């Protein structure tokens, strides 16, 4: 409780001590140099700048709108003081064996906002730092869960065949690792491709991919791939498909390319038409775009917290939204059933025993039947059907890995699910 | 009627022939190279690319949201078929002496959309090309009229004193052309400053200003001003203040800097709090921002067409919005009264005899009492109190000068005002 936290041997100011408003980031006219966050200086995703940036991404990079349509916002109920107090006080033990309370623990995962729905009604809601109810926040890899749910819907509708090999849809990919990969293998991330996504490694491929997509500054004289699509065509094989889960964002980008090629509909429009305008979302969302306008399907979605919760609630209801089937029930059931945990186990996520990965959702196979969308800085969409619970959380954790917050997050959400299940 | 139009000796495809959807700009997965519009290639504001870009600016540059708030959209009535037909058929004579009809003339000013309100109700509405009712379009210099209306409001409220010299608010500007300029001279653009805004001249200062603000690509090794504020501090005197109207966008940028310095409120928040959330705007708007997040007050606003019309209607009603005084009536009356036409005449706008310029509105002193916000590619907000008319128009004219479309626009709007005045 000295205002710092340690991860992997490094100490960071905790959630309270790194509050971006209190620190004054981007305040002033102009901001003092030391408080300025620019795209070009490449520190906008460094800590503690990230605590501001994830709620202000469109001010740093180009984006495309996801229109909410013309309908009124769908009601989510109001949080009662009794619910709020009960959840704040909820006791649990974190994976380090320490007794915790739900409310105070939020600061230690650098929470920017959290909404808890029980049976579709809000029972808890909090905002911190740079976030506010109307402000879209980076979903990062929760974007993948949105995109693949749409892709699975297109498969269900017959527009796509997930048994087809990638080059059937994208002949450009014939000379790549994806020459003999099926769409289903892409959707489940079981691809043998040479591509590393270790954020702590400055030479990881994720940075080449980001530079290609215009999401990180390019060095002077840059002559690498000029877009996501160009980058994807450089990917070479490594290992065999369908053997193991291997989390690689390029798979999502490729999946989105197939969706766009076949349907002709931009991802932003598809999200608007099939989800945002149907769910009574409160705010427009947005997607970051690459230099030729292609949205980053692997991580570019920015949504308001309540709208993220609405998507979770749609999944909890197996795609039914008050009588309208927005996502086929079989698509949601297929996700909730998950895939083979043995393939997942090979990926070595020691904090996630028994999990599997299906259509870009993380499936817990736990007592709550929970499946999750996960973003690397603590963003989380936790759908727990057996507790009739949805938790939407935005965070800006200093460590770009869910493993840094899972020791707190997973026990907290399990305890919360049990509490609500008992009601 | 051969599908082309001539301006300054150059022939261009006309509005129909340059429709960006028909031409296929940015369509395809990916778009063909010849149909691709990128920020970096510096042709996104060239014709005909601009016909796409002005409705897609946020996909090219960073932007900040102007939130519409939580209220329902305010009603504007529905267009009747009789009104639509009567206005389409309205006859007038353009400044070249040619007989025209209102409806067909829209293509010759490269109209992207137009809404006409009479007594606050829609009597005409059209969309073309890349625009749709929910899509924000570049207002360009109509942004100035929004910003200066807010500034005049701050003066009225006592937060600012327009008799003060600029360095009173911004000591940084002491060694510039603005050392002895008053805020009022800035608001009325009567500043003796060395700064040229001739868009046809690639060496004009407007391009330095744009590069400083990150709105045009910077050459490799660029070492010029890194933000709007840095650029403003380079401006040197030329001539004397208060002698003549001289249209220079940097004046607006400086005015916005003063507003932000004194109030601490970002322009986007001020627009949201004082206008968007109060007027029942339908869509969020946005402002382009420079590399340190400063919005371009001189031209960065992008709004939906109907929301632009709502602002015009607020001005027509002298700031009263159904019983709430959103802008002081005296501020609007001061704008409508205009300034000294003799000072305006010195600027040499031969198509605008008798005009003046006040608080960044163009005041016609014509029989309709009209005052206008004007964007250089044909964007126009025409408020005609004596006709109880407001016309909001977006366009993407190939020539970056109102002089290219005024020969059609001004007679058309005068004829329309007379028609509605007679009802």
Boltz contact constraints between the chains, C-beta under 6 A:
constraints:
  - contact:
      token1: [A, 26]
      token2: [B, 293]
      max_distance: 6.0
  - contact:
      token1: [A, 29]
      token2: [B, 260]
      max_distance: 6.0
  - contact:
      token1: [A, 29]
      token2: [B, 261]
      max_distance: 6.0
  - contact:
      token1: [A, 30]
      token2: [B, 229]
      max_distance: 6.0
  - contact:
      token1: [A, 30]
      token2: [B, 292]
      max_distance: 6.0
  - contact:
      token1: [A, 36]
      token2: [B, 292]
      max_distance: 6.0
  - contact:
      token1: [A, 38]
      token2: [B, 291]
      max_distance: 6.0
  - contact:
      token1: [A, 58]
      token2: [B, 63]
      max_distance: 6.0
  - contact:
      token1: [A, 59]
      token2: [B, 62]
      max_distance: 6.0
  - contact:
      token1: [A, 59]
      token2: [B, 64]
      max_distance: 6.0
  - contact:
      token1: [A, 59]
      token2: [B, 289]
      max_distance: 6.0
  - contact:
      token1: [A, 59]
      token2: [B, 293]
      max_distance: 6.0
  - contact:
      token1: [A, 60]
      token2: [B, 62]
      max_distance: 6.0
  - contact:
      token1: [A, 61]
      token2: [B, 62]
      max_distance: 6.0
  - contact:
      token1: [A, 62]
      token2: [B, 59]
      max_distance: 6.0
  - contact:
      token1: [A, 62]
      token2: [B, 60]
      max_distance: 6.0
  - contact:
      token1: [A, 63]
      token2: [B, 58]
      max_distance: 6.0
  - contact:
      token1: [A, 64]
      token2: [B, 59]
      max_distance: 6.0
  - contact:
      token1: [A, 67]
      token2: [B, 134]
      max_distance: 6.0
  - contact:
      token1: [A, 134]
      token2: [B, 67]
      max_distance: 6.0
  - contact:
      token1: [A, 229]
      token2: [B, 30]
      max_distance: 6.0
  - contact:
      token1: [A, 260]
      token2: [B, 29]
      max_distance: 6.0
  - contact:
      token1: [A, 261]
      token2: [B, 29]
      max_distance: 6.0
  - contact:
      token1: [A, 284]
      token2: [B, 284]
      max_distance: 6.0
  - contact:
      token1: [A, 289]
      token2: [B, 59]
      max_distance: 6.0
  - contact:
      token1: [A, 291]
      token2: [B, 38]
      max_distance: 6.0
  - contact:
      token1: [A, 292]
      token2: [B, 30]
      max_distance: 6.0
  - contact:
      token1: [A, 292]
      token2: [B, 36]
      max_distance: 6.0
  - contact:
      token1: [A, 293]
      token2: [B, 26]
      max_distance: 6.0
  - contact:
      token1: [A, 293]
      token2: [B, 59]
      max_distance: 6.0
